[in-house]
Amino acid sequence: MAIFQIYEYFGELISAVVILYTLAYLWFQYSFSYWSSKRVRGPAPAFPFGNIRDVITRKSQFFQPYCDNYFKFKHLPYVGMYSFNRPVLCVNDPDVAKHILIKDFDYFQAHGIFSASEGIDPLAAHLFNSHGDRWKNLRVKMSPAFSSGKLKTMYPLVQKTAEEGMKYLDSLESKGNSINISEFYETYTMEIIASVGFGVECNGFKNPNTEFYVRGHEYFEPTSLYWALARALAFFAPDLSRQLKIRRFSPGMIEFFYGLVKDTVEYRQKHAFRRNDFIQTLIELKNGQSVDENGNIKPIDGFPFSLDDVAANTMLYMVAGYETSATVGQFTAYELALNPGVQARARDEVTRVLARHENQCTYEAQNEMTYLNMIFDETMRKYPPMRALFRRCNKEYRLPDSDLLIDEGTLVFVPVQGIQMDPDIFPEPDKFDPDRFLPENKANMHPCHWMPFGAGPRKCLGLRQGYIQVKIALIKILQKYEIVLDERTAVPMRVKPTAMCCAPDGGVWVKLRKLADQ
């Protein structure tokens, strides 16, 4: 009798699973008719992943499907895709992208992914994840932190980190070792984040296993399948992630970084201690003050800036600045090694400009090195840190000169790398040619042909800080060494499929050859 009951139980269980599967399948198939009902063409979705199966199975980088479909459907201004069963409008036409990102920004204010769950995920409630009035107020308050004057006051901290980095490279070169320049830039960038962002010294070149480094890498390289899936869910199904109250930061990360910020704030306020770094600017905002580069204090009005805001936006300094800056440095070294003529021209500029500044790499000196900026711009054209931009429609919008009505809540993607590697926009796109970004060329460029920092009102606030930190390290390397590619580096470069940003798979390995006059 018991055996029959067991069989009956399993029969009911199997029936329930089949029914649930069938209902889910039918619901997805219904959802997959969304774009066809609007007469929007696109690639065929597959249950249950939509058009992102290879991303979920970690065979393809996060934004690869959108870039691939750009070239398949570039004759169309936009195509309809699906993230699971969620409709995504992929915009191919730069003029359409200009409407969404710039002209009609009021309809597309939110990023639409990584929605902040205040109280659940305190470190995620920062500027990037905010929208509406909160985003506007935060951006106005935080913009002065990235003014020329503020960046100049922070410059000595970046320069000190670059000098420590050079000691590390000198040590490796003196032993005849090949150098993993990816590892160097990752450590260098994390050290700047610790010093300039959080106000702490970690000495990462000597001790890469400090808790700051371990906890930081825990976010970018999840140590368990759970956190990898939690991060993916926050990206591809942010509403569900928020409803389920899933955190993107582990309890250990929250405890460490929130505690670090809290201790720093309390120490500085108790001892009236000031330091020219990013967290100091946020502490001033918390105190209802603004301090300019000359030390002048003035009160500011607006919504309150709490300790939670300080912690979340200090964390944003890491989240937004680590992979982006580190990968630009790596890819730049890779391209300079492949293009010795470009490297020689860059070195000539470094030598010429520094000679006008008593051979000192001052803030003003690095600002004069326009060819280095062109090199970074061309690097970010070929290898944009974020390969796509994303916005969420916050109110019903009719696309100009079309019949398309974009519903509220629709996610819109702009495949940045697809556009930037389009031969109709940038001839010979695989060729590394910094002259594409001569000042006169860049000034006349369509605003949505080159978008590594985004476009419109949500363009990255920290872009100038990013230029400065990758530039100082490269200046010091070019002063002393020739960069030569090591045989361990793949040519052509492969993109790491599991990375959120465009990152080299296997790293960039180089050899540094000391210049004859060194």
C-alpha positions in Angstrom: 0.0 0.0 0.0 2.8 2.4 0.9 4.5 1.7 -2.4 1.3 2.7 -4.3 1.1 5.9 -2.3 4.6 6.8 -3.2 4.0 6.2 -6.8 0.8 8.3 -6.6 2.8 11.1 -4.9 5.5 11.1 -7.5 2.8 11.0 -10.2 1.1 14.1 -8.8 4.5 15.8 -8.5 5.5 15.0 -12.1 2.1 16.2 -13.2 2.5 19.5 -11.3 6.0 20.0 -12.8 4.6 19.4 -16.3 1.7 21.8 -15.8 4.0 24.5 -14.4 6.5 24.0 -17.2 3.7 24.2 -19.8 2.2 27.4 -18.2 5.7 29.0 -18.1 6.4 28.0 -21.7 3.0 29.4 -22.9 3.6 32.6 -20.9 7.0 33.1 -22.4 5.7 32.4 -25.9 3.0 35.0 -25.3 5.7 37.5 -24.1 7.8 36.8 -27.1 5.1 38.2 -29.3 5.6 41.7 -27.9 7.8 43.1 -30.6 6.1 41.4 -33.5 2.8 43.0 -32.3 4.6 46.3 -32.7 6.0 45.3 -36.1 9.6 45.6 -34.8 11.9 43.0 -36.3 14.7 41.2 -34.5 16.3 37.8 -33.8 14.1 34.9 -32.8 14.1 34.3 -29.0 14.3 30.9 -27.4 12.7 29.7 -24.2 13.5 30.5 -21.5 16.5 32.8 -22.1 15.2 35.0 -24.9 18.3 36.2 -26.7 20.8 35.9 -23.9 21.3 32.1 -23.6 25.1 32.3 -24.2 25.4 35.1 -21.6 23.6 33.1 -18.9 25.6 30.0 -19.7 28.8 32.1 -19.4 29.9 31.4 -23.0 29.5 35.0 -24.1 30.3 38.4 -22.5 27.4 40.4 -21.0 26.7 42.6 -24.0 27.9 40.4 -26.9 24.4 39.5 -28.2 23.5 43.2 -28.6 26.8 43.9 -30.5 26.4 40.8 -32.7 22.9 41.7 -33.6 24.0 45.2 -34.5 25.9 43.9 -37.4 23.1 41.5 -38.4 20.5 44.2 -38.4 22.4 47.4 -38.9 20.2 48.2 -41.9 17.4 48.7 -39.3 17.2 51.7 -37.0 16.3 49.4 -34.1 15.5 45.7 -33.3 13.5 43.9 -30.7 15.2 41.5 -28.4 14.4 39.7 -25.1 16.2 39.3 -21.8 14.5 36.2 -20.7 10.9 37.3 -21.4 11.6 41.0 -20.9 11.4 43.1 -24.1 14.6 45.1 -24.9 14.8 47.6 -27.7 18.3 47.5 -29.2 19.0 50.9 -31.0 21.3 50.7 -34.0 20.9 54.1 -35.5 23.0 56.8 -33.8 20.4 59.4 -34.6 17.8 57.4 -32.8 20.3 56.9 -29.9 20.7 60.7 -29.8 17.0 61.1 -29.2 17.0 58.6 -26.4 20.2 59.6 -24.6 20.3 63.3 -25.2 17.3 65.1 -26.8 14.5 63.3 -25.1 16.4 62.3 -22.0 13.4 63.2 -19.7 11.7 60.0 -21.1 14.7 57.8 -20.4 16.2 59.0 -17.1 16.9 55.7 -15.4 19.5 53.1 -16.3 16.9 50.5 -15.8 19.2 47.8 -14.4 20.7 47.3 -10.9 17.8 49.1 -9.3 18.7 50.2 -5.8 16.9 48.5 -2.9 17.4 51.0 -0.1 17.5 49.4 3.3 18.2 46.0 1.7 21.3 46.8 -0.2 22.7 50.1 1.3 25.9 50.1 -0.7 23.9 50.0 -3.9 21.8 53.1 -3.3 24.3 55.4 -5.1 24.1 57.8 -8.0 24.3 55.2 -10.8 21.3 53.3 -9.5 19.2 56.4 -8.8 16.7 58.2 -11.0 14.2 61.0 -10.9 14.6 63.8 -8.4 17.0 61.8 -6.2 19.4 61.3 -9.2 19.1 65.0 -10.1 19.9 66.1 -6.5 22.7 63.6 -6.1 24.4 64.6 -9.4 24.2 68.3 -8.6 25.7 67.7 -5.2 28.5 65.4 -6.4 29.5 67.2 -9.6 31.9 69.5 -7.8 33.9 66.5 -6.6 35.1 66.1 -10.2 35.9 69.7 -11.0 39.3 70.6 -12.3 40.2 72.3 -9.0 39.2 69.2 -7.0 41.0 66.8 -9.3 44.1 69.0 -9.0 44.0 68.7 -5.2 43.7 64.9 -5.4 46.5 64.7 -8.0 49.4 64.1 -5.5 47.7 61.0 -4.2 47.4 59.5 -7.7 51.0 60.5 -8.5 52.2 58.8 -5.3 50.4 55.6 -6.2 52.0 55.7 -9.7 55.4 56.1 -8.2 54.8 53.0 -6.0 53.6 51.2 -9.1 56.9 52.1 -10.9 58.9 50.7 -8.1 57.0 47.4 -8.5 57.6 47.3 -12.3 61.3 48.2 -11.8 61.7 45.3 -9.4 60.1 42.8 -11.9 62.1 44.2 -14.8 65.4 44.0 -12.9 64.8 40.2 -12.5 64.2 39.8 -16.2 60.6 38.8 -15.6 57.8 39.1 -18.1 55.1 41.3 -16.6 51.3 40.7 -16.4 50.4 44.3 -17.2 46.7 43.4 -16.5 47.6 42.5 -12.9 49.7 45.7 -12.6 46.8 47.9 -13.7 44.3 46.1 -11.5 46.5 46.6 -8.5 47.3 50.2 -9.4 43.6 51.1 -9.9 42.5 49.4 -6.7 45.3 51.2 -4.8 44.0 54.6 -6.2 40.4 53.6 -5.2 41.6 52.8 -1.7 43.7 56.0 -1.3 41.6 58.6 -3.3 38.2 57.0 -2.8 38.2 55.6 0.7 41.1 57.5 2.2 43.2 54.5 3.2 46.6 53.2 2.3 46.8 49.5 1.4 50.2 49.1 -0.1 48.8 46.6 -2.5 52.0 46.2 -4.6 53.6 44.8 -1.5 50.6 43.1 0.1 47.9 42.2 -2.4 46.0 40.1 0.2 44.7 42.9 2.4 41.1 42.7 3.3 40.3 45.8 1.2 41.6 44.0 -1.9 40.0 40.7 -1.0 36.6 42.2 -0.4 36.9 44.4 -3.5 37.6 41.5 -5.8 34.8 39.6 -4.2 32.4 42.0 -6.0 34.1 41.8 -9.4 34.9 38.1 -9.3 32.2 36.5 -7.2 33.5 33.6 -5.1 30.3 31.5 -5.3 27.7 30.6 -7.9 25.1 32.3 -5.7 26.7 35.8 -5.9 27.4 35.3 -9.7 23.7 34.6 -10.3 22.6 37.4 -7.9 24.6 39.8 -10.0 23.3 38.5 -13.3 19.7 38.6 -12.0 20.2 42.2 -10.9 21.3 43.0 -14.4 18.8 41.0 -16.5 15.8 41.0 -14.2 16.2 44.0 -11.8 12.5 44.2 -10.9 12.4 40.6 -9.8 15.7 41.0 -8.0 14.3 44.0 -6.1 11.0 42.2 -5.3 12.9 39.2 -4.0 15.1 41.6 -1.9 18.3 40.0 -3.3 21.4 41.8 -2.4 24.3 42.4 -4.8 26.8 42.9 -1.9 27.4 40.0 0.5 27.0 40.7 4.2 30.7 40.5 4.6 31.3 43.2 2.0 28.6 45.4 3.5 30.1 45.0 7.0 33.6 45.8 5.8 33.1 48.7 3.5 30.3 50.4 5.4 32.3 50.0 8.6 35.4 51.4 6.9 33.5 54.5 5.7 31.8 55.0 9.1 35.1 54.8 10.9 36.8 57.2 8.5 34.0 59.7 8.8 33.9 59.5 12.6 37.7 59.8 12.9 37.9 62.9 10.7 35.0 64.6 12.4 36.3 63.9 15.9 39.9 65.0 15.1 39.0 67.8 12.6 41.2 66.0 10.1 41.0 66.8 6.4 42.6 65.0 3.4 42.3 66.0 -0.2 40.4 62.9 -1.4 37.0 61.9 -2.7 35.5 60.7 0.6 36.4 64.1 2.1 34.2 65.8 -0.5 31.3 63.5 0.5 31.9 64.2 4.2 31.6 67.9 3.5 28.3 67.2 1.7 27.1 65.2 4.7 27.9 68.3 6.9 26.0 70.6 4.6 29.1 72.2 3.3 31.2 72.6 0.2 35.0 73.2 0.4 36.7 74.5 -2.7 40.3 73.8 -3.8 41.5 76.8 -1.8 40.0 75.6 1.4 37.1 78.1 1.4 34.0 76.7 3.2 30.4 77.6 2.1 27.1 76.1 3.2 24.9 74.4 0.6 21.2 73.8 0.5 19.3 70.8 -0.8 18.2 67.4 0.4 20.2 65.8 3.3 23.2 63.7 2.5 23.5 60.9 5.0 26.2 58.5 6.2 24.4 55.9 4.0 24.9 58.2 1.0 28.6 58.7 1.8 29.0 54.9 2.0 27.1 54.1 -1.1 28.7 56.7 -3.3 32.2 55.9 -2.0 31.4 52.3 -3.1 30.4 53.7 -6.5 33.9 55.1 -6.8 35.1 51.5 -6.7 32.2 49.9 -8.7 32.4 52.4 -11.6 36.1 53.1 -11.5 37.9 49.8 -11.1 37.2 47.6 -14.1 36.8 50.6 -16.4 40.2 52.3 -15.7 42.1 49.0 -15.2 41.0 47.6 -18.6 41.7 50.8 -20.5 45.3 50.7 -19.1 45.7 47.1 -20.2 44.3 47.5 -23.7 46.4 50.7 -24.2 49.6 48.8 -23.3 48.6 46.0 -25.6 48.0 48.3 -28.6 51.2 50.3 -28.0 53.2 47.1 -28.0 51.5 46.1 -31.3 52.1 49.6 -32.8 55.7 50.7 -32.0 55.3 53.8 -34.2 52.4 55.0 -32.1 54.4 54.2 -28.9 57.4 56.2 -30.2 55.2 59.2 -31.0 53.7 59.0 -27.5 57.1 58.9 -25.9 58.2 61.9 -28.0 55.3 63.9 -26.7 56.0 62.8 -23.1 59.7 63.9 -23.4 58.8 67.2 -25.1 56.1 68.2 -22.6 58.0 67.2 -19.5 61.0 69.2 -20.7 58.8 72.3 -20.4 58.0 71.4 -16.8 61.5 70.7 -15.4 60.9 67.0 -16.1 58.2 66.9 -13.5 54.9 65.2 -14.3 52.7 67.9 -12.9 48.9 68.2 -13.2 49.5 70.9 -15.9 52.1 68.8 -17.7 49.8 65.8 -18.2 47.0 68.0 -19.3 49.2 69.2 -22.2 49.7 65.6 -23.5 46.9 65.6 -26.1 48.3 62.7 -28.1 48.1 60.4 -25.1 44.4 61.4 -24.8 44.0 60.5 -28.5 45.5 57.1 -27.7 43.1 56.5 -24.8 40.2 57.6 -27.0 41.2 55.2 -29.7 41.7 52.4 -27.2 38.2 53.0 -25.8 36.8 53.0 -29.3 38.1 49.5 -30.0 37.6 48.3 -26.4 34.9 50.3 -24.7 34.8 49.3 -21.0 31.0 49.2 -21.2 30.1 47.7 -24.5 26.5 48.9 -24.4 24.5 51.7 -22.8 21.1 51.1 -21.2 18.1 53.2 -20.4 14.6 52.5 -19.1 11.6 54.4 -20.5 9.9 56.1 -17.6 6.9 57.4 -19.5 5.3 56.4 -22.8 7.3 57.8 -25.7 6.7 58.0 -29.5 9.9 57.8 -31.4 10.1 60.8 -33.8 9.6 60.1 -37.5 8.3 56.6 -36.8 5.2 54.6 -35.8 7.0 53.1 -32.8 5.4 53.8 -29.4 7.8 52.8 -26.6 5.9 51.7 -23.5 6.8 52.8 -20.0 9.2 50.3 -18.4 10.8 49.2 -21.7 14.5 48.7 -21.5 16.5 50.3 -24.3 20.1 49.2 -25.2 22.6 51.1 -27.4 25.3 48.7 -28.6 28.3 51.0 -28.2 31.0 48.6 -29.4 28.9 47.7 -32.5 28.6 51.4 -33.5 32.3 52.1 -32.7 33.5 49.2 -34.8 31.2 49.9 -37.7 33.4 50.4 -40.9 30.8 52.9 -42.2 31.5 55.1 -39.2 35.1 54.4 -38.5 36.9 53.1 -41.7 39.3 50.1 -41.0 37.8 49.7 -37.5 40.4 47.0 -36.5 43.3 49.4 -37.2 44.6 51.3 -34.2 44.7 54.9 -35.3 44.7 57.6 -32.6 44.6 60.3 -35.3 40.8 59.6 -35.6 40.6 61.7 -32.4 42.6 64.7 -33.4 40.9 67.7 -31.7 39.3 68.9 -34.9 38.0 65.4 -35.7 36.6 64.8 -32.2 34.9 68.2 -32.2 32.9 67.4 -35.3 32.1 63.8 -34.3 28.4 62.7 -34.0 27.7 62.6 -30.2 26.6 58.9 -30.5 29.4 57.6 -32.6 31.8 57.4 -29.7 30.3 56.8 -26.3 32.7 54.9 -23.9 31.6 57.3 -21.1 27.9 57.4 -22.1 26.1 60.3 -23.6 23.8 63.0 -22.4 23.0 64.1 -18.9 24.0 60.7 -17.5 27.5 60.8 -19.0 30.1 59.6 -16.5 31.1 62.2 -13.9 34.5 60.6 -13.3 35.8 60.6 -16.9 38.5 63.2 -16.3 39.7 61.3 -13.2 39.9 58.2 -15.3 42.1 59.9 -17.9 44.4 61.2 -15.3 45.1 58.0 -13.4 45.7 55.8 -16.5 47.7 58.6 -18.1 50.1 59.1 -15.2 51.0 55.4 -15.1 51.6 55.3 -18.8 53.7 58.5 -18.7 56.1 57.0 -16.1 56.4 53.7 -18.1 57.1 55.5 -21.4 59.7 57.7 -19.8 61.8 54.6 -18.8 60.8 51.6 -20.9 59.7 50.3 -24.3 56.6 48.1 -24.1 57.1 44.8 -26.0 54.4 42.1 -26.3 55.1 38.8 -24.6 54.3 35.6 -26.5 51.8 34.6 -23.8 49.4 37.4 -25.0 46.8 36.4 -27.5 46.8 38.2 -30.8 44.1 39.0 -31.7 42.9 39.8 -28.2 40.0 37.7 -26.8 37.4 39.2 -24.6 36.8 37.5 -21.2 33.3 36.0 -21.4 32.6 36.2 -17.7 33.5 39.9 -17.2 31.0 42.7 -16.9 33.4 45.1 -18.7 35.3 44.5 -21.9 38.4 42.8 -20.4 41.2 40.7 -22.0 40.9 37.0 -21.5 44.1 35.6 -20.0 45.5 39.0 -19.4 48.1 41.2 -21.2 51.7 40.0 -20.8 54.5 42.3 -21.8 58.2 42.7 -21.5 59.7 46.1 -20.5 63.0 47.0 -22.2 64.9 49.8 -20.5 65.6 52.7 -22.8 69.2 53.4 -23.8 69.4 56.7 -21.9 68.1 55.1 -18.6 
